[in-house]
Amino acid sequence: TCMDDSIGAILDALDKNNLAKNTIVIFFSDNGGSGSADNRPLNGRKGQVLEGGIRVPCIIRWPGITQPGTVSDAFLTSLELFPTLCAATGTPTPEGVVLDGYDMAPVLAGAPSPRTEMFWQRRAEKAARVGQWKWVKARRGSGLYNLATDIGERHDLSNEQPEVLKMVQEKF
């Protein structure tokens, strides 16, 4: 409640001072909830490569780019923040640096995401996402999951989709 009130106070201050039209507000978490947090419908929590540990909400208010009240399930990561903010402010990216992210403004405006793959490793746990497919090798759960139909990573499809499993593992 305190966080909601504080975010509301910031947004109200931007509106009151006529800054909202020229301000991008981004709010997101760095990982899933920890301890006894309820990350349902996601499986897992902070420190794990299951969706409950890595998939987080992101709320963006960007006048002229995002439309109030819209929801997107586009495949985006925090790697997109730096290139997006550079592009939005007209700041050149560092010379000679290859960025892993891209300007996500077109995606926020409704275009499909060009991101199709992501890979994680935390200690002995590993995961790879290729399109809708996610492979996980972890203490709390291992297998192949179709995130388009099973965001909670409950139904291991390794035996039913061995060719997909092999493809995702090879990409990892």
Backbone hydrogen bonds, N-H to C=O, Kabsch-Sander energy under -0.5 kcal/mol:
donor,donor_aa,acceptor,acceptor_aa,energy
5,D,1,T,-2.6
6,S,2,C,-2.4
7,I,3,M,-2.7
8,G,4,D,-2.4
9,A,5,D,-2.1
10,I,6,S,-2.0
11,L,7,I,-2.5
12,D,8,G,-2.7
13,A,9,A,-2.2
14,L,10,I,-2.3
15,D,11,L,-2.2
16,K,12,D,-3.0
17,N,13,A,-2.0
18,N,15,D,-1.6
19,L,14,L,-3.1
20,A,14,L,-1.2
22,N,19,L,-1.2
23,T,20,A,-1.3
25,V,23,T,-0.6
25,V,61,R,-2.6
26,I,24,I,-0.5
27,F,59,I,-2.6
29,S,57,P,-1.1
32,G,53,G,-1.4
37,A,34,S,-2.3
39,N,37,A,-0.8
42,L,39,N,-2.3
46,K,33,G,-2.5
48,Q,45,R,-1.6
52,G,43,N,-3.3
53,G,50,L,-2.4
54,I,50,L,-1.0
55,R,51,E,-2.9
56,V,54,I,-0.5
59,I,27,F,-3.2
61,R,25,V,-2.6
62,W,60,I,-0.6
65,I,62,W,-2.6
66,T,62,W,-2.2
70,T,67,Q,-1.9
76,L,74,A,-1.1
80,E,77,T,-1.8
81,L,78,S,-1.4
84,T,80,E,-1.9
85,L,81,L,-2.7
86,C,82,F,-2.4
87,A,83,P,-2.3
88,A,84,T,-2.6
89,T,85,L,-1.8
90,G,86,C,-0.8
90,G,87,A,-0.6
91,T,86,C,-2.3
97,V,94,P,-1.7
98,V,96,G,-0.5
99,L,97,V,-0.6
104,M,102,Y,-0.5
108,L,104,M,-2.5
109,A,105,A,-1.6
110,G,107,V,-1.6
111,A,106,P,-2.8
118,M,129,R,-2.0
120,W,127,A,-2.9
122,R,125,E,-2.2
125,E,122,R,-2.3
126,K,137,K,-2.3
127,A,120,W,-2.2
128,A,135,W,-2.2
129,R,118,M,-3.2
130,V,133,W,-2.7
131,G,116,T,-3.4
133,W,130,V,-2.1
134,K,145,Y,-2.6
135,W,128,A,-2.6
136,V,143,G,-2.7
137,K,126,K,-2.9
143,G,136,V,-2.6
145,Y,134,K,-3.0
147,L,132,Q,-3.1
147,L,145,Y,-0.9
149,T,146,N,-1.4
150,D,146,N,-2.1
153,E,150,D,-1.8
156,D,154,R,-0.7
157,L,144,L,-3.2
161,Q,157,L,-2.5
165,L,161,Q,-2.4
166,K,162,P,-2.3
167,M,163,E,-1.9
168,V,164,V,-2.6
169,Q,165,L,-2.5
170,E,166,K,-2.4
171,K,167,M,-1.9
172,F,168,V,-1.8
